[in-house]
Amino acid sequence: MHTSFPLATGSEPGYNPDQVDDFLARARSAYEGAPDHATTLTSRDVRGMSFPVKKGGYAARYVDAALDRLEEVFFERERRAAVRSGGEDAWWDDTRALLSEVRGRIERPRGRKFTRRSVLATGYRRSQVDAFLARVGDMFERREFDMKPADVRDVVFHPERRGYDEDQVDALLDAVVDLMLATR
């Protein structure tokens, strides 16, 4: 039996091989298709992809690494298309505007960077999010990208009652990854 990735071993669950293979076939088709069909799959679609797990599935770390590379390929394609349509200056203007928005959010006071969930709901632990964003802010301030996009994609925050709204935090993390990819 031929597999695209090594299989998970022991009791470790892996990603469903059929779904991984189907997604990769779709990604290949979208990438190799005519340029006007490239919008059917974006770098953010790749970043947001998840697969159900099952015993005997593909080892997650190999699939995740492939998805990281695939996201970068799609992002670069999108960047080139944006530069062709609007010019290099417009691309950098948009990137600087995004950086300004991200910095504005990161520079908010600790514990107040995002909307908090209601008394009965859980969200991301505020102290963990604040600490991680402090590292991101330091990285931007120094202009030394010592974090990799995978470090941002893979960060995990524990839940807490009245924590930060997950959708808002995730949107900011997506913007951070976009900035990291844009400045490569």
ABEGO torsion letter per residue (X at the ends): XBBABBBBBEABBBBBAAAAAAAAAAAAAAAABBAAAAAABBAAAAAABBBBBBBGBBBAAAAAAAAAAAAAAAAAAAAAAAAAAAEAAAAAAAAAAAAAAAAAAAABBBGAABBBBBAABBBBBAAAAAAAAAAAAAAAAAGBBABBAAAAAABBBBBBBGBBBAAAAAAAAAAAAAAAAAAX
